[in-house]
Structure formats: structure tokens, C-alpha cells
Amino acid sequence: MASGAARRNNLSIGGEQAEADPLLMEAFYESDDYNTIADRDDARCFLIARTGSGKSAVLQRLEEDNSERVVRIAPEDLSLNYITNLGVMKFLDDLEVSLDPLFIALWKHVLLVELIRHRYKVDSYTAKVNFLTALRDKIKRDPGKRAALDYLEEFQDRFWVEADERVREITEKFEEKINTEAKGTLGLTGNPAATATATMGGGSADTFSTETRRELSERFQRIVNETQMARLNKMLKVLDEDILESRQNFTFVVIDDLDRDWVDEKLANSLVRCLFRAVLDLQRVKNLKVIVALRTNIFENLDFGHRSGGQEEKFRSLALHMRWSPGELRELINDRLRVASTKRGMPVDSIADVFPRTNATRGDAFDYMLQRTLMRPRDIIAFVNEAFTATGGERVSWEDIKTAEDSYSHKRLLALRDEWKMSYPDIDRVFAIFGGSTIPMSQEEFTRRIDDAALLLADPYFRGSDWLDWMTSAMWNNSAGSWADWYGPLVTLLYNIGFIGCVTGRQGSVRYVRTFPEYAERASNLEATTAYTIHPTFQAALDIRVDGSRYGTGVGLTP
């Protein structure tokens, strides 16, 4: 018995992150979302989900299943920090010149050349010459395509170098054009200092008069717009009809890790938005599927409608929002448990073999655990692993689950902080204000806690002043507003990230963002909310007290 207990105690059903998950391939669960992404005829190619939902796992499995057909592009390998830090970029930004055409052209160029390198194994000068000779012979009867091919000739012996070097070369040519134009244009103003400013990329365009700024903006915008490059766009036709012309050459391109610190934050959204626009153009290539994985909060902040000429609906129609049902997560855990237990020499068929039996008093143990997740694989894997760590016997007991919940809940609260701290620094200090509260909280009690959160602005050590000041400005400046006007922005944030739920109706049903994603967006819903609760995932970490057994058993609290 002791030996069996020790072995059970060490059981793990895998890592929480795809990069460090030893069971990812052996126990991969083929969800409908995976099959959609892997479907060559399904146009949905933007994989949108919160962290921990399995985006990276899906893409790794796609590579495993299509090892010869996947090209992976890592954003951090493209010298994008180099580009956005160039003085000429800052100068143009000061003049409010849109850099989108340049960024779109860069993405198209990177995708085009990486696809050619992959398709023809171009890794040397000889390979490049052979490829160009064969392709030129193939398209010799089409003058437009022959002219497009000249675009690739411009790279000469640099064609097969790493993508970041090619991106730098294009950027340097662009910078040279801008500086040449700047010398000629600004020289007419009789202002040598201004000429030096543009050429060296130093200083600020704010030193110019309004009329000069407008003239410069128009001149430089024309140069930027030319980077769309007619030949580059024609090369996409060559890609479709002559390079990936048959089904046997079908290729996936995978772009992940766009939420990492790979570029200046100010321009990150612009670069990602331009990537989406480039991918939209590449939809015309029949035997190609470019898949971009992105966190939900970044996708929602891209502002397609304002910045992309009304193309928001097109982007949203191509987005696949990853969501997991309770049944899918149960199957995923069962699959992992079977593989992990077999490796340990103690095969288990399902969680029912090791978890407490369902009874009328406590219900189903796995359902209890699921209610304390945000319905993501990472959450439930972590909770089950904590339970196995806590158990001292052959089966996991309710006491083991309760013990595991304390550690699990603290870690999930930290994970929520880490997920949102880039956008909302020190948001964990707002979470802490709800510590020790009793749920459900009346609107009066909840309002008092929100007021305390707003007072963080008076703390000189609070690092979230920018976002919190914006979200609470109506509380200080709009005396004629309603409760929803004053508190709505901060309440909506806490609801949308999954931290709180809203209690409504006579029956006191609780709404959470997973099942009611738009609920907090409407002021009338917030006005109709009768009470608030903390999501069960974080209740143990915040020492939340429960008023009434109905909430204690989780009835009505299913996320």
C-alpha cells in the first residue's frame, strides 16, 4: 500500500505549457478547434484564445502531423525591434505618416521568401540560380510574371540568408529613400538643422510649422505607399499559379508568440494588424494556409474597424475563438491519465478510478474542480496535478482536493496577474482589495471595494496609474452620471478577465464571461446586476467567505 501510494503521489498528467509538456503528443486531444485549423479547406486561420487555452499545443501538433508542409516564422527573429527603433521611423511617426503599407509589404516579403525557400530548398547561391532558372522558363510566356520575378533578382546572393537580414535590407533601402527625399525637401526650407534631423533620424518633427508638417507628411506618405510594390503583389500570383500550383505542394505557415516582448509596445498592435492584412491578401493562394495565433486581449485591441478601411468583419470571419466544453476537458484529462498511468506501470482507465465517487451531498469531484477553472486545459491540468501531489492513498479524497485547492488557487491568481500585467500593471493590487470579502457581495459592498481600488491612484508606488485613472475618471469627473457610468469601465475589466461574476434575477443565477461574453458591455446589464461574486478559481487564494450553502456547493456558479 505504501509503495502504491508513493507512486500515485508522484503521478503527473503533463506540463501546463506546451513547450514543457512531455505528454503533449502522446495524449493530444483532437478537439474540433484543432480539426478546423488543420482543415486545408477551412478559411479560418486566426487562432484566438486566452493564455492556457492550448494555442501552442494545437500548432505543435499541426507541425507533428504535417512535418514536411509547415513553415514556422518566429516574430523575434525578424529584426522588428531594429525597424521600429530606427530614427527615421520615429521621425515619420511624429509626422503622423502611416507606416502600415511598409509593414504589410515586409510581412508579405517574409512570407513569400520563406515559402520559396521551403518549397525549393533554397539554401545556397546555386540552389537560388537553379530555382530562378526553372521558374523563369515556366513563366516565360507571361510578361507580367517575368517582370514580377525581377523582384527576387534584386536580392542576388542574399536571397537565402536568414529572414532578419532580408528585412533589414528592405528597411535600409526604405530609409535611404526617406533620407534622400528629406534632404531635398527640407533643404528648400533653408533649415540645415532640420535637414540633419531627418537624415539622422534625431529630434522631433514638432519643430516644423503646421504647413511644413502637412507638406512633409504628404511627400513621405507617398514614399511609404510605394512600398506595397506592384511586383511584390504580382509575385503572389506567381506563388499561387506556379510555385504552390498543385495540391501536393500545399503548405501551412505558422506564426505564434505574438504576445511576447518582441517589439516596441507602441508599434506592436500596428505590426500585428498589418500581419493580419497581409494574411488576408494571401487567402487568394489556394494551396496555402497561414495560421496566426494570438491572445484574445491583443486581438480585441487591434482596432481593425478604425485603422483597416472597414475590414473588421473580414478579419472576424476568419477568426477561430478556442473554447472548451466540460465534456472535452474531461476527455482530455482521461486521455492524459491513461497515458501517464501506463508509463508508471499502474494503468488507470479514467478519472473515475482515482477520484472520489459521486454522491448526493458533494456531487461529482471532477465537476467541482472544473468549476474552479476558467475552462482551459492549463487550469484543469494544474489542479489535477496538485491533487495527485496532495494524496496520500490509492485514491484522491475530497480532503486531498481541498488541500490542493489552496495551492492551486494561489498559483492561478498569480497566473491571472501575469496574463494581464503588461496591459494593466499592478492589477494584482486590485485583486487583493477583494480579499476576505463575503460572497455574494451586495452592490453597496462591491461599490465600496471598487472605491478602495480607485484610491490606489493616491499611492505613489502604484504602477497602474495610467490605466486605472482612465477607468475611474468618470467617478471623479462625472457627477451627473449613473452607477454604470462611474463604475462600468473597471467592473467590465474585472468581468472580462474572468475575475468576477454578476448575480442577476430572483433566482440569483451567476453570469461569467465564458458563457456570457458580452454581458458587462451593456450598461443596462450592470444596472440590473443585484450582487457580485469572485470566480471560484480565486476564492481560496483570497480567503473568500461564503454566505449561504448554495454558493458554497457551487450551485449556480458554474463558469
Summary of the structure (lengths in Angstrom):
residues: 559
radius of gyration: 27.8
end to end distance: 37.6
largest distance: 90.9
contacts: 1708
relative contact order: 0.11
helix: 59%
strand: 8%
